[in-house]
Amino acid sequence: METEHRVSTLELFFDLVFVFTITQLTVLLADDLTLRGAGQVVLIFTVLFWMYGGYAHLTNQVPPDRTVRRVLLMLAMGAFLVCALAVPTAFGAGGVAFGLGYLLVVLVHSALYTQAHGRGVLWFALPNALCALSVTGAGFFDGVPAWGLWMLALLLQFATPVVVQRVAASGAAGAGAEPEAPGQTVGDQLGGMNAAHLVERHGLLLIIVFGESVIAIGIGVGSLPLSPGIAGGAFLALTVASAMWWMYFVRDEGRAEGVFERTPPERRFRLAMVAYYYAFLPMLLGIAVFAAGVKKTIGHLGEHLHTGPAVALAGGVALYLAGDLAFRAALGIGPARYRAAALVLSLATVPVGTGWAGAGQLVALACVLVGALAAEGRRSPAEPAEGAAAEAVTGSG
């Protein structure tokens, strides 16, 4: 039985600051609903979420229970705030400021992680620093060179877990490290993450991001008079967001924690990377994209939507479902077919918005998601197939 390790209020405070970056990304996308704008949002958020994940793993292993750790974590919060403020101009005048803020995020993370890994921190601190320098360098350029440096940063991020896992498996880093607990190696630390804390931390982040979709409703309404139509549109947008919330928090979160608890410690790092980084990326981005669509739609519910807002509404929901399906596949929980069907049907609502009205598209999205949940509800939450899949996850190497 693992020792209980709960998320601290400082970690939650940290998450609130980080989510401001998602708020800024929503604003950026709402102002530029084009492929170029979407590409910028994906690059910026993927780079930022990498280091958020780094801090989630950090506090899982190095709790902020000492003054120096709390102060350093607050310094990282300030650095994330700088990044968030620079998000709207990260591919322009604010690029250098964004990069320097990100570099500080990386340096603080590395300093804190030395308390768990000693000199073994270099195996991921150096690639992270190179990633931050690449992003900073992009701030000095425009066009293709800037995009190329951002892509280089992503390449470094995706390569780092592979290198770290190989080092952990070989024990090479453990020989030169000064671990916090006697006899521990980098491999022990990577696998030694607390399951309950890991799941709770990412769940809290997700619920805060859902708050962004609610804020988007208010921003979209702005100074418009609160007519029955506006109130109804707000209710529909909240219904869609609530259905997405239900899918994870009622149907997935508890079973995810169970899978992690049954997974041998040495395999948890790899599983956490797939479930809470690669799969969570589209889930979080999906909420932000949907929020941008709501912001542009809520004041035009009775009108034909332009292609951008209609695609943002449908694409945001579909992106969330794609991430959720990947999350379920990684953990071996299901069923998947209802959500896969909902993904396809969500994309099919675009013509409803462009050919009829924004309100009609929100109704269609609400019906698709509620229908998928109703279909799932007819099945037992504990199916034999799920147990077999979870066993395969915990027993495979």
N, C-alpha and C positions, 0 to 999 in steps of 0.2 A: 504493500500500500504506500503510495507516494505521500510525502508531507504536503499539507495544504499550502498553497502559495497563491494568494489572491492579488489582483491588480490593485496597485496603490493609487491614491488620489493624485499624486504627482504624475504618474503615468497617464491617468485620464486627462489631466491638465495638458500634458504634452500632446496627447491626441487631439485635443480641441484646437491647439495651435496649428498642428499639422493639417487638420481638415480645412483650415483657412486657405491652404493651397488649392484644395479641391473647389472651394467657393470661387477662387480667382480663375481657375481653369474653366468653370462653368460660365463665368462672365466672358472670358476670352472666346469660348466656343459660340456663345449666344451672339457675340458681336461679329463673328466670322464663320458662319455656317457653310464652309466650303471644305473641299478636300485638303487644301493647304492648312486651314485652321484646325481641322481634325487631326492632321499629321503632327502639328505643333503640340496639341494637347496630349496626344499619345506619347510623344517623345518626352515631354516635360514630366508627365505624371509617372511614366515608367522609371525614369531616373530617380525621381523623388521617392517613389514607393519602395525602391530597392533599399534606400537608407532607412525608411520607416521600418521595414522588416528587420534591418540590422539592429535598430534600437529595441524592437519588440523581443528579439532573441537575446539582446544584451541584458535587459532588465529581467528576463526570465532566469538568467544565470547570475547576474550581478545586481541584486535588488537595490533600489535607491534608499538604503536604510542608514546611510552615513552622511554627514554634512558635506564632505567633499564630493560625493557622488551626486547629491541633490543639486549642488551648485553647478557642477558640470552639466547635468541634465538640463538645468534652466538655461545655461549658456547655449546648449544645442537648440533649445526652444527658440531662443532669440535668433539663431542662425536660420532656422526653418522659417521664421517670420520674415526675415530679409528676403529669402527665396520667394515666399508667397507674395510679398509686395512687388517683387520684380517680375512675377509671372506674366503680366499683360505685355511686357516689353522684353521678354527673355530672348526673343529672336531679333531684337533691335537695340535701342539705347540702354536697356536694362540688363543686357546679357552678361556683362562683366560683374555687375553687382550680384546677379543670380549665382554666377559661378563662384565668386568669393564666399558668398553665404553658404553655398553647398560644400565648399572646401572646409569651412569651419565645422560644419556638421560632421564631415568625415573625420577630421582631426580629433574632435571631442569623443566621437564613437571609439576611435582607436585607443585614445588615452584611457577611457573607461574599461575597455575590453582587456587591457593589459593586466587588470586585477584578476581575470579568469584564466588568461592564456599566457601571460608573461611575454617573452619575445616571440612566441608562436603567433602573435597577432599580426606579424608582418606578412603572413601568407595571404591575408585578406585586406590588411590596411594599405599595402602598397598598390594593389589593383584599384582599390577604392579611391586612393589619392590621385592616381593617374586618370581615373574617370572624371574626378572633380576638375583636374587641370585641363582635361579635354573640353569640358563644358565651359570653363572659364575662357579658354582659348577661342571657343566659338563666338564669344561676345565681341571679339575684335574683327569679325568678318561678317559678310552678308552673303546671301544666296547659297550656292552649292558648297563652298568651303565650310560655312557654318553648319549646314545640314550634315556634312560629312563628319565633322568633329562630334556632333551629337550622336551619330550612328556609331562612331568609334567608342563613345562612352557606353552605349548599350552593349556593344560587343565585349567590352571588358567586364561588364556586370554579368553577362551570361556565362563567361568563361570562369569567373571566380569560384562559383560553387563547385565546379568540376575539379578545379585544382585543390580547393580546401578539402573536399571529400577524399581525394586520393592521398593527400598528406595525412589526413586523419586515419585513413585505413592503414597506411604504412607505418604510422607512428613516428615519422621523421621529425615532425614539429615537436613532439613531446620530449624528445631528447634534449632540446635546447631551451625548453620553456621553464618558467618558474610558476607552476600552477598554484592556485589559491588553496587547494586541498592536497595533502600529500598523496602521491601516487597517481594523480589524475593527468591525463594527456589531453591534447586538443581533441582527439577522437572521443574521449569520455565526455568532454564538455559539449561537443556538437550533439551527441546523442542524449545528453543528460537533461534536456529541457523538460520542464514540468508541463504535463498535458493539459491540466485544468487551466493554468495561467495562460498558455499559448492560445487555447480556444477562446477563453474569456476576453483576452486582450484584443483579438481580431474581431470578435463579436461586438465589443464596445465601439471599435473603430467603425464598423459597418453601420451600427445604429446612429452614430453621429453623422455619418455621411447621408443616411436616409433623411436626417434633419435638413440637409441641404435641399432636398426636393420639396420639402414643406416651405422653406424660405423662398424658393423659386416661385411658389404660388403667390406669396405676398408681394414679391418684387414685380411679378408679372401684372398683378392687379394694380399696384401703384396707387395713383390718385383717382382711378376709375370709380364711379359710383357702384355701390354693392347691390347690383340688380339680382333678381332671381337667376338669370342666366349665368352671371359671374359666380354666384354662390354654388350653383349646380356644377359648373366647370371645375371649381376648386374641390368640390366633393368627389368628382370623378378622378381628378389627378391624385387625390389622397387615397382613393380606392385602389388605383394601380400601384402606388407606392406601398400600401398596406399589404397587397397581395404578394409583392416581391419580398417584403419583410417576413410574411408568413412562411414563404417557401424555405427560407434559411432558418429562422429562429424557432419555428414550431416543428418543422419537418427534418432539419439537418443538423443543427448545432449539437444537440444532446448525443446523437449517434456519432458525430465526428469526435467528440471527446472520448467516447467509448472505444473507438478505433485506435486513437492515439494511446490510450491507456494500455491497450492490448499489444501495441506495437513494441517490440524490443527496443530499448534505448538507443542502440547503435544504428537503428534504421529510422529513427524519428526525424533526423535532420533532413534526409532526402524526402520523406513524406511531407514534412512541413514546407519545404521549398515548392513542391508541386501544388499542394492544396492551398497554402496561404500566401504564396507569391504569384506563381504562374496562373492559377485559377482565380485568385482574388483580384488580380489586375483587371480583367474584363468585367467582373462584378461591380467593382468600385467605379470604373470608367462608365459602365452602363448607367449607373445611377446619376452620374454627373451629366451624361449626354441627355438622358431623359429629362433632368432638371432644366437643361438649356432649352429643350423643346417645349417644356411647360411654360417657361418664362416668355417664349416668343408666341405661344398659342393662347394663353389665358385671356388676353385682351381681344382676341379675334375668333372667338368660339363659333360664331355663326357664319364665318366667312370661309371661302376656299383657302386652304393653307398653301403657302409657297412650298416648294419641294424640300428646302432645308429644314424647316420646323417639322414637317411631316416625317421626314427620314429620321430626325433626331428623336422624336417620340417613339417611333417603332424600333429604330435601331438601338436606342438606349435599352429598351426592354429586351430586345433580342440579344444584345451584348451581355446583359446581366444573366440571361438564361444560359447562354453559351458558357459563361464562366461557372455558373452553378452546375451545369452538366459535367464540366471538367472536374470540378470539386468533388462531385459525387463519384465520378469514375475513379479518381485518385484514391478515395477512401473506401470504395466498394460498397456504396449505399445506393439505394434506388427506390422505386423504379425510375427509369429514365424516359420512357416513350411519351408520357404525357407532356413533359417539359420540352422534349424535342419537337413535338407537334405544336406546342404553344409558341416555340421560337419561330417556326415557319409561319404560323398564322399571324404572329405579331408583325412580321415583315409585310404580310399581305394587307395590313391595314393602311399602308401608305396611300393607295388610291382613294381610300375612304376620306382621308384628310384633304388630299389635293382635289378630288373630284366632288366632294360634298361639303364637309365642314369639319373644323377642329373638334367640335363637341362630339360629332359622330365617330371620329377616330378614337377619342378617349373612351367612349362607350364601348367600342369594339375591343380595345385593349383590355378594359376592365372585364369584359365578358370572357375573353380568351384566358386570362390569368385565373379568374375565379372558377371557370370551367375546368381548367387543369387541376386546380386544388381539389375541386369536388370529385373529380375522377380518381385522384390519388387517395382521397379520403375513404373511398370504398374498399381500399386494400388495407390489410393489416400492416402497421408500421414495422413489425418485426417478422420479416419473411425469411424462410429458410435460405433463399438465394442470397439475401443480404449477409447472413451469418457466414455462408460459404465464401463470399467475396471478401469479407473482413478477415477471415482466416487466411485467405490467399495473400492479403496485404501483409499480415503480420508474420507469415511463415516464409514469404519469398525473399530472396536475397538479390 
